[in-house]
Amino acid sequence: MDTVMDLRPGLRGKAAFVTGGLGGIGLECVRALVAHGCRVAFTYAEGFEPLERAQSLVATSPEMLSAHPLDLRSAGSIRASMQAARDRWGRLDILMHLAAVGTATVRAYAEAPDAQDSAMLSINADGALKVCQSFLELMKDHLHEPLKIINVSSVGGGVQVFPGFRLSDGMSKAAVAFLTRQLAAELVHTGVDVFAVCPGATNTPMFQASTLEAMTPEERRKFLESLPKHRIIEPSEIASVMLFLASSYSTPLHGAVIDASMGLGVRPGMITERGH
């Protein structure tokens, strides 16, 4: 029998906690969840992202959205943000953890390269650990219910290694992939589904800052030509994958670390093999 896949029945009335909700992929996830009837508590980086942007987003659908400050370097901030989200919506069913820094954006947290590396690992790796631990602690009396943890890693570190990729960046993304597999193993007999998504080159402010902005128009043209499908991935495409994982259809994928790089993960030499 053919099945028409409609994600709305499994998402309507649920509540999601989305870290990094003002970022490129995060913002698309927030919009997609709301469009499917899910209430969303999203976070913004306190002191680094303007409160006004968060308030403007909430104003687009105040009955479905709430904004919460978050500092991933602080376990107290993580717990407080998540507790405030649960207090606002009465429940949390879905965790989408997207907040992170990259090679360029980490410069806002430290000037010296060694301090930047420490910040990268603290925010991306330890921050992801604390976010997942806080969600599970907060929902410890509901682990038999259908809950979702969806982390975002990267094709660089989470799936493949790329020569020249910043070590701390790749290490932090690899840690997220390991965290996902470990949690999935530990939670296999519960109602909690755990996944990680590893995007490739995606058209986000982070990727623009780390890669595209430093290129001349000709360099950018050649770079895009070297990528799978000769283009970068749009944030809405990754958000669609995240939305499916948040739905009731995704349980058979429990524990999956998903290569969402459009082929770069299986052919990592594409960027350097031009002309061959």
C-alpha positions as CSV (number, residue, x, y, z in Angstrom):
1,M,0.0,0.0,0.0
2,D,1.3,3.4,-0.9
3,T,1.8,5.8,2.0
4,V,1.5,9.5,1.8
5,M,4.1,11.0,4.1
6,D,2.6,13.9,6.1
7,L,4.9,15.1,8.9
8,R,2.3,17.4,10.5
9,P,0.4,14.8,12.6
10,G,3.6,13.8,14.4
11,L,4.7,17.3,15.0
12,R,1.6,19.3,15.7
13,G,1.3,20.2,19.4
14,K,4.9,19.1,20.2
15,A,7.5,21.5,21.7
16,A,11.0,21.8,20.3
17,F,14.2,23.4,21.8
18,V,16.3,24.7,19.0
19,T,19.8,26.0,19.8
20,G,21.2,28.5,17.4
21,G,17.8,29.5,16.1
22,L,19.0,32.7,14.5
23,G,21.6,31.0,12.4
24,G,21.2,29.9,8.8
25,I,20.1,26.4,9.3
26,G,18.6,27.0,12.7
27,L,16.3,29.8,11.4
28,E,15.0,27.5,8.7
29,C,14.4,24.7,11.2
30,V,12.4,27.1,13.4
31,R,10.3,28.2,10.5
32,A,9.7,24.6,9.3
33,L,8.7,23.4,12.8
34,V,6.2,26.2,13.3
35,A,4.8,25.6,9.8
36,H,4.1,22.0,10.9
37,G,2.4,23.0,14.1
38,C,5.3,22.6,16.5
39,R,5.9,25.2,19.3
40,V,9.5,26.3,19.3
41,A,11.8,27.7,22.0
42,F,14.9,28.9,20.2
43,T,18.2,30.2,21.6
44,Y,20.4,33.1,20.7
45,A,24.0,33.7,21.7
46,E,23.7,36.2,24.6
47,G,26.1,39.1,24.0
48,F,27.0,38.0,20.4
49,E,23.6,38.1,18.7
50,P,21.2,41.0,19.2
51,L,18.2,40.6,21.4
52,E,16.2,42.6,18.9
53,R,16.6,39.9,16.2
54,A,15.3,37.3,18.5
55,Q,12.4,39.5,19.5
56,S,11.5,40.2,15.9
57,L,11.4,36.5,15.1
58,V,9.1,35.8,18.1
59,A,6.8,38.6,16.9
60,T,6.2,36.7,13.7
61,S,4.3,34.0,15.7
62,P,4.2,34.8,19.4
63,E,1.8,32.0,20.2
64,M,4.3,29.5,18.8
65,L,7.7,30.9,19.5
66,S,9.9,31.9,22.5
67,A,13.5,33.2,22.6
68,H,16.0,32.3,25.3
69,P,19.6,33.5,25.8
70,L,22.3,30.8,25.8
71,D,26.0,30.7,26.5
72,L,27.3,27.2,25.5
73,R,30.4,27.8,27.7
74,S,28.3,27.8,30.8
75,A,26.5,24.7,32.1
76,G,24.4,27.0,34.3
77,S,23.3,29.0,31.2
78,I,22.4,25.8,29.4
79,R,20.3,24.5,32.2
80,A,18.6,27.8,32.8
81,S,17.7,28.3,29.1
82,M,16.3,24.8,28.8
83,Q,14.3,25.1,32.0
84,A,12.8,28.4,30.9
85,A,11.8,26.8,27.6
86,R,10.1,24.0,29.4
87,D,8.4,26.4,31.7
88,R,7.1,28.4,28.8
89,W,5.6,25.4,26.8
90,G,5.0,22.9,29.6
91,R,7.0,20.2,27.8
92,L,9.9,19.5,25.5
93,D,9.7,16.7,22.9
94,I,12.5,17.6,20.5
95,L,16.0,18.9,20.9
96,M,17.7,20.3,17.8
97,H,21.2,21.3,18.7
98,L,22.7,23.5,16.0
99,A,24.5,26.3,17.9
100,A,28.3,26.2,17.2
101,V,31.2,28.3,16.1
102,G,33.5,27.9,13.1
103,T,37.0,28.9,12.1
104,A,35.9,32.5,11.4
105,T,33.1,33.0,14.0
106,V,35.2,31.8,16.9
107,R,37.3,34.9,16.6
108,A,34.5,36.8,18.4
109,Y,35.3,34.8,21.5
110,A,39.1,35.0,21.6
111,E,42.0,36.7,19.8
112,A,44.9,34.4,20.1
113,P,44.8,31.2,18.0
114,D,45.3,28.9,21.0
115,A,42.5,30.6,22.9
116,Q,40.3,30.3,19.9
117,D,41.0,26.5,19.8
118,S,40.0,26.2,23.4
119,A,36.8,28.2,22.8
120,M,36.0,26.0,19.8
121,L,36.2,22.8,21.8
122,S,34.4,24.4,24.8
123,I,31.5,25.7,22.7
124,N,31.2,22.9,20.0
125,A,32.1,19.8,21.9
126,D,31.6,20.4,25.7
127,G,28.6,22.6,24.9
128,A,26.9,19.8,22.9
129,L,27.6,17.4,25.7
130,K,26.0,19.7,28.3
131,V,23.0,20.4,26.1
132,C,22.2,16.7,25.6
133,Q,22.8,15.9,29.2
134,S,20.6,18.8,30.3
135,F,17.8,17.7,28.0
136,L,17.9,14.1,29.3
137,E,18.0,15.2,32.9
138,L,15.1,17.6,32.4
139,M,13.1,14.8,30.7
140,K,14.3,11.9,32.9
141,D,10.7,11.0,33.9
142,H,9.6,10.9,30.3
143,L,12.3,8.8,28.6
144,H,9.7,6.1,27.7
145,E,7.9,8.7,25.6
146,P,8.8,9.5,22.0
147,L,11.5,12.1,22.3
148,K,14.1,13.3,19.7
149,I,17.7,14.5,20.0
150,I,19.1,15.8,16.7
151,N,22.6,17.1,16.8
152,V,24.4,19.0,14.0
153,S,28.0,18.0,13.3
154,S,29.8,18.6,10.0
155,V,31.1,16.6,7.0
156,G,34.6,17.8,8.1
157,G,35.2,15.8,11.3
158,G,31.9,14.1,11.6
159,V,32.3,12.1,8.4
160,Q,35.6,12.8,6.7
161,V,38.9,14.5,7.3
162,F,40.1,17.3,5.0
163,P,43.8,18.4,4.8
164,G,44.1,22.0,6.0
165,F,40.8,21.9,8.0
166,R,41.4,23.6,11.4
167,L,42.2,20.8,13.9
168,S,40.1,22.2,16.7
169,D,37.1,22.6,14.4
170,G,37.3,19.1,13.0
171,M,37.9,17.6,16.5
172,S,34.9,19.4,17.9
173,K,32.6,18.2,15.1
174,A,34.0,14.6,15.5
175,A,33.1,14.8,19.2
176,V,29.5,15.6,18.3
177,A,29.3,12.5,16.1
178,F,30.7,10.3,18.8
179,L,28.4,11.8,21.4
180,T,25.5,11.0,19.2
181,R,26.5,7.3,18.7
182,Q,27.2,6.9,22.4
183,L,23.9,8.3,23.5
184,A,22.1,6.3,20.9
185,A,23.7,3.1,22.3
186,E,22.8,4.0,25.8
187,L,19.2,5.0,25.0
188,V,18.4,2.2,22.6
189,H,15.7,0.7,24.9
190,T,14.0,4.0,25.6
191,G,11.6,6.2,23.6
192,V,14.4,8.6,22.8
193,D,15.7,8.7,19.2
194,V,19.2,10.2,18.7
195,F,20.7,11.4,15.4
196,A,23.4,13.7,14.0
197,V,23.3,15.5,10.7
198,C,26.6,16.4,9.0
199,P,26.1,19.1,6.4
200,G,28.6,19.9,3.7
201,A,29.2,23.3,2.2
202,T,26.0,25.1,3.2
203,N,25.1,28.7,2.4
204,T,25.1,30.0,6.0
205,P,26.7,33.1,7.6
206,M,29.3,30.9,9.2
207,F,30.3,29.4,5.9
208,Q,30.3,32.7,4.2
209,A,32.6,34.1,6.8
210,S,35.0,31.2,6.9
211,T,35.2,30.4,3.2
212,L,33.4,32.5,0.6
213,E,34.0,36.1,1.8
214,A,37.8,35.7,1.3
215,M,37.5,34.7,-2.3
216,T,37.5,36.7,-5.4
217,P,34.6,36.3,-7.8
218,E,36.7,34.0,-10.0
219,E,38.0,32.0,-7.0
220,R,34.4,31.6,-5.9
221,R,33.3,30.4,-9.3
222,K,36.0,27.8,-9.4
223,F,35.3,26.7,-5.9
224,L,31.6,26.2,-6.6
225,E,32.4,24.3,-9.8
226,S,34.5,21.9,-7.7
227,L,31.6,21.1,-5.3
228,P,29.1,18.3,-5.7
229,K,26.3,19.3,-8.1
230,H,28.4,22.4,-8.7
231,R,26.7,24.4,-5.9
232,I,26.5,24.9,-2.2
233,I,23.7,23.5,-0.1
234,E,20.9,25.8,1.0
235,P,19.9,25.9,4.7
236,S,16.3,25.0,3.9
237,E,17.6,21.7,2.4
238,I,19.3,20.7,5.7
239,A,16.2,21.9,7.6
240,S,14.1,19.5,5.7
241,V,16.3,16.6,6.8
242,M,16.1,17.8,10.4
243,L,12.3,18.1,10.1
244,F,12.1,14.5,8.9
245,L,14.2,13.3,11.9
246,A,12.0,15.2,14.3
247,S,8.9,13.4,12.9
248,S,7.5,10.0,13.9
249,Y,8.9,8.4,10.7
250,S,12.6,8.6,11.7
251,T,12.8,6.0,14.5
252,P,14.4,3.3,12.3
253,L,17.4,5.7,11.8
254,H,18.1,5.8,15.6
255,G,21.8,6.2,16.1
256,A,22.5,7.4,12.5
257,V,25.1,10.0,11.8
258,I,23.8,11.3,8.5
259,D,26.1,12.5,5.7
260,A,24.2,15.5,4.3
261,S,27.1,16.8,2.2
262,M,25.6,16.1,-1.3
263,G,28.4,13.6,-2.0
264,L,31.4,15.4,-0.5
265,G,31.6,12.9,2.3
266,V,32.0,9.9,-0.1
267,R,34.3,11.8,-2.4
268,P,36.3,14.3,-0.2
269,G,38.9,14.9,-2.9
270,M,36.5,16.7,-5.2
271,I,37.7,20.1,-4.1
272,T,41.3,19.3,-5.0
273,E,40.9,17.1,-8.0
274,R,39.8,19.7,-10.5
275,G,41.3,19.1,-13.9
276,H,41.7,15.4,-13.4
